Amino acid sequence: MASIKQAFNEAVERVRMPAPTRLRDLIRQIRAARTAAEERTVVNKECAYIRSTFREEDSVWRCRNIAKLLYIHMLGYPAHFGQLECLKLIASPRFTDKRIGYLGAMLLLDERQDVHLLITNCLKNDLNSSTQFVIGLALCTLGAIASPEMARDLASEVERLMKSPNAYIRKKAALCAFRIIRRVPELMEMFLPATRSLITEKNHGVLITGVTLITEMCENSVDTLNHFKKIVPNLVRILKNLILAGYSPEHDVSGVSDPFLQVKILRLLRILGRNDVDASEAMNDILAQVATNTETSKNVGNTILYETVLSIMDIKSESGLRVLAVNILGRFLLNNDKNIRYVALNTLLKTVYVDTSAVQRHRSTILECLKDPDVSIRRRAMELSFALVNTNNIRNMMKELLLFLERADPEFKAQCSSNIVMSAERFAPNKRWHLETLFKVLVAAGNYVRDDVVACTIQLISETQPQQNYAVSALWHALEKDTSDKQPLAQVATWCIGEYGDLLLYSPPSEDVETPINLTEDEVIDVYQRLLWSPQNTVVTKQYTLLSLTKLSTRFQKGHEKIRQIIDTFGSNLHIELQQRGIEFSQLFRKYDHLRPALLERMPPMETARPQANGIIGMVNGEPEPEEEKSTVQEPTTTTSDSSALLDLLGTTDVGVTMSATTTSNKNASGSTAVTHNNDLLDLLGSLDLNTPTSAVTPTLPLQPQASSAPMFSPTNTSNFLVDGLLSTSSVQNELPSMVVLDKSGLKITFNLERLPDIPDLLVINMLAQNSGSTVLTDFLFQAAVPRTFQLQMLSPSGTVIPPCGQVTQVLKVTNMNRAVLRMRLRISYTGPAGPVLEQTEVNNFPASTSQ
Amino acid sequence: MMQFMLLFSRQGKLRLQKWYVAHPDKLKKKITRELITTILARKPKMSSFLEWKDVKVVYKRYASLYFCCAIEQNDNELLTLEIIHRYVELLDKYFGSVCELDIIFNFEKAYFILDELLVGGEIQETSKKNVLKAIAAQDLLQEEETPQGFFEDHGLG
């Protein structure tokens, strides 16, 4: 009776109000729109209409209007004004209304909405409905949009429904419980009893949701994990039944029985068997069975095998089983399906550090994947290949990887080249091979090479004296070709030719080095000119080249004049760094010509600490370092020019170290034992090359061209004053008296002494040189030496020129480990109005407090 | 757990979106836009997987429609392909050789079918028959309460 009345009322409504556009008509209209603007007009018109019906509380067409709104929402238009209407639909007794209402709620509501409170009530009502499909709708909605508050409010309802006699309800309730635990883990306890019975079911829907729920619970807490260890036999039985049971059309997917359930069970087994020998033992056989019995012609079978492999790798499985698993992955690599190759590489990458030898067997297949058309497969294959490189296979692997590098997309080149450099450093069989590999990388990766590769190649060449001959000619061959897209190569090559250019042109030919025949100095200079003037070369490369060219002026026998001309042109270069370099270097050809050979001396071998490299070579190879290594260590101390180069290198930053180094060489050379410090000190000073005022500047150039602001040519350099300021402020309370150590012909040198409170051994001497005369003093150089029981560190001076009434400062740091009485020998040279002046003096009147 | 599923056309038009994680509308739109662009730019010879932010994206093209799912790190991407395929099979059975237009004009049905296959981002039913049975029963329920013959344009129309 009531329904007849309702139908009648609705009929009256409908007559009163025209029926709104049907959903399919709206979709047609929108699809007919030719432009975005046209579509907007249609949508806006319809939205305005829908809003008005919402205002009028039109309940007859609400369902249709919401459906239209949902379509509009999918197109990207705002639809939030439909949220409350969705709730009204849910509250309606009609199933059609509820169905659309819940759909709308899932699409339009998000967590922040206040309407969540209202929907919680609706859900509670519907969870108690007598129609299974209404309960189903409510559970499905709860599963999709459960917020923590909703989860708390409705957990008990869900728990009740998990025990429902209706399987349709039970499976949905189980997944709701899963979502509730995800949102609010502490609600887990209450679901435990109802969960256990889920896996005793026959219905696959209930089984799979039950396994999903248990998996979540086990990942959630260790206690629960231990609690569920006892279901391992149940799971094994279910899995066995799935494999052995005959064809069941309901759950079959291309010949495999319910792959969805199989995968879920395998995953739960993995979690239960992890770090548990007994549980692993219990599932060993079934895993082997699944691994061997699964049909692999289709994606489904491989899905299961993939999950099985993951489980075998993760639990404490027998070694035979692990080999089986890696072999499955090896077969995957040969599969035609790119997706399967991808997961195989991914999985191998995870296991390669655990089971290297097993993965090594598939090396050639993995290398094959470097040629795959799919980028992500290539990337994985590359990562995996680098993980597989070791001493035994390095030659072959590198051959393949270099080929890959050559053809690789730009996105790979940087990473690949750095990885090759790293592997080569770790596993190189010998220096020659190492150098060859580095050169190949520089050629193949071009501009994508990272900066560290340049530095470490230069370093390797520098420390490997026997291979320098080879290096310089190989790099010359590379440099002859066009290098505009290979800046790092050009940098290494110019550095190397600059250092060892004489080897390139004038070394006796040897059988293993392909020396360029009849190469003339002019040809080399021509290539340099090309490099310097090509607009494609970066400023950094040009700085390398310019410095290298300057160095060549002392390596070459004839080309000196031509080089000077080229360098002079840079004095007016537009780029300020190059200009400065040009001016500085051309000074070396004029005013300081006598210094040039010493300044441009070959650099001593750079020995950076490479503990990782040496350590690993020592361990992995088990073979001693090649003898060439040792000879380079001996070499620098044999000649005086080398020791001065050492001073060049360490120069002003750390003279204390320099002193000790030269002292040893001195000792070696003369065989004298230290009898009197005074004489030694004089010897010491005498053996130093005192004509190198700019020592620290030039040699550091090849390493950091940008960082070189030369103090010699920039009298405005104030960095030392800054340091002074810092030092003096930090130690005000420890001020010691100042002392005048020299006052002669207008030059007064004062020591201001300081002790840092926290380092009692350290005495800081602020040297102040003042010019009270009326003429400029140039080439001012202050040198000091202390007995060997002290350590002296001299920071660079604030300048070398003292104008009338001007001053120069320099900081000296003396470390007095033995608390002895400090004596110091000084040597001061400068050019005054009457020509060069040399002053020497000894200071032994340091206050007694300095040695306490 | 599946985080979301998107259906979109080769022209980049969204046809269906199902979110199992709570994101503000704005973020959903951003993710959708980015993913559609990324996937449409991929070449056919590439694999179906995409490492994207902290999720794994699995996608597959069926005729003119892309089916795209975001899953978590320890989910099985090959199985996700099976889930997508199962959904396509269900749509196909329900509509009778489904095409893009079926999903456009009956998008709500497509949602209903998905909701009988997945709940909360996890699979709830592995039998095709059971899913279709549940859908048919609910459709019947809808038909029964519609007073037939009164007005032929009742319901969603």
Contacts between the chains, C-beta under 8 A, distances in Angstrom:
chain1	res1	chain2	res2	distance
A	7	B	147	5.1
A	7	B	150	7.0
A	10	B	147	8.0
A	11	B	150	6.2
A	11	B	151	8.0
A	14	B	151	6.3
A	19	B	151	7.4
A	19	B	153	5.9
A	22	B	153	5.9
A	22	B	156	7.3
A	22	B	157	3.0
A	23	B	156	4.7
A	23	B	157	5.6
A	24	B	105	5.6
A	24	B	156	8.0
A	24	B	157	6.3
A	25	B	157	7.3
A	27	B	104	6.4
A	27	B	105	5.8
A	31	B	104	7.7
A	63	B	155	7.5
A	63	B	156	7.0
A	64	B	155	7.2
A	64	B	156	5.5
A	64	B	157	6.3
A	67	B	108	6.1
A	67	B	156	5.0
A	70	B	107	7.5
A	70	B	108	7.2
A	71	B	107	6.5
A	74	B	14	5.7
A	74	B	15	7.5
A	74	B	16	7.4
A	74	B	17	6.7
A	74	B	107	7.0
A	75	B	14	7.6
A	76	B	14	7.5
A	76	B	29	6.6
A	80	B	25	7.8
A	94	B	145	5.6
A	95	B	138	7.3
A	95	B	141	4.8
A	95	B	142	5.8
A	95	B	145	6.0
A	96	B	142	4.7
A	96	B	145	6.5
A	96	B	146	7.1
A	96	B	155	6.6
A	99	B	108	7.8
A	99	B	112	7.0
A	99	B	138	7.0
A	99	B	142	6.9
A	100	B	108	6.7
A	100	B	156	7.6
A	103	B	108	6.0
A	103	B	111	5.5
A	103	B	112	7.5
A	106	B	18	7.8
A	107	B	17	7.6
A	110	B	22	5.7
A	110	B	23	7.0
A	110	B	24	5.9
A	110	B	25	6.4
A	111	B	22	4.0
A	112	B	24	7.2
A	131	B	141	7.8
A	133	B	134	7.6
A	133	B	137	6.8
A	133	B	138	5.1
A	133	B	141	6.3
A	136	B	134	7.5
A	139	B	119	6.9
A	140	B	115	4.8
A	140	B	119	5.4
A	143	B	20	7.9
A	143	B	119	4.2
A	143	B	120	3.3
A	143	B	121	8.0
A	144	B	18	7.7
A	144	B	19	7.4
A	144	B	20	5.9
A	144	B	119	7.6
A	144	B	120	6.2
A	145	B	22	6.9
A	146	B	120	7.7
A	147	B	22	6.9
A	168	B	134	6.8
A	171	B	119	7.9
A	171	B	124	5.1
A	171	B	125	6.8
A	172	B	119	5.5
A	172	B	124	6.2
A	175	B	119	4.2
A	175	B	120	4.9
A	175	B	122	5.4
A	175	B	124	5.5
A	176	B	119	7.2
A	176	B	120	6.7
A	178	B	120	6.3
A	178	B	122	6.4
A	179	B	120	4.1
A	179	B	121	8.0
A	182	B	1	7.5
A	204	B	125	7.7
A	204	B	126	4.9
A	204	B	127	6.3
A	205	B	124	5.9
A	205	B	125	4.5
A	205	B	126	6.7
A	205	B	127	7.1
A	205	B	130	6.5
A	208	B	123	6.2
A	208	B	124	7.4
A	208	B	126	5.9
A	209	B	119	7.9
A	209	B	122	7.1
A	209	B	124	5.6
A	212	B	122	5.0
A	212	B	123	7.9
A	250	B	127	4.7
A	250	B	128	7.7
A	250	B	129	5.7
A	250	B	130	7.8
A	251	B	126	5.8
A	251	B	127	6.0
A	253	B	82	6.8
A	253	B	86	7.9
A	258	B	126	5.2
A	259	B	79	7.0
A	259	B	82	6.1
A	260	B	79	6.9
A	260	B	82	7.0
A	260	B	83	7.5
A	260	B	86	8.0
A	260	B	123	5.3
A	260	B	126	4.6
A	261	B	126	5.9
A	263	B	76	5.6
A	263	B	79	5.0
A	267	B	74	7.8
A	267	B	76	7.5
A	299	B	78	6.1
A	299	B	81	6.1
A	299	B	82	6.9
A	300	B	82	6.0
A	302	B	78	6.2
A	303	B	76	6.3
A	303	B	78	3.9
A	303	B	79	5.0
A	303	B	81	7.7
A	303	B	82	6.0
A	306	B	76	6.5
A	306	B	78	5.5
A	307	B	76	5.5
A	307	B	79	7.4
A	338	B	45	7.2
A	338	B	46	7.2
A	338	B	47	4.5
A	338	B	48	8.0
A	339	B	47	5.0
A	339	B	48	5.2
A	339	B	49	6.6
A	339	B	77	7.5
A	339	B	78	6.6
A	339	B	81	7.0
A	340	B	78	7.3
A	341	B	47	7.6
A	342	B	47	4.5
A	342	B	49	5.8
A	343	B	49	7.8
A	343	B	77	6.4
A	343	B	78	6.3
A	373	B	43	8.0
A	373	B	45	4.5
A	373	B	46	7.6
A	374	B	45	6.3
A	374	B	46	4.7
A	374	B	47	5.1
A	375	B	46	6.7
A	376	B	46	7.0
A	376	B	47	5.8
A	376	B	49	6.9
A	376	B	50	7.7
A	376	B	51	7.4
A	377	B	47	6.3
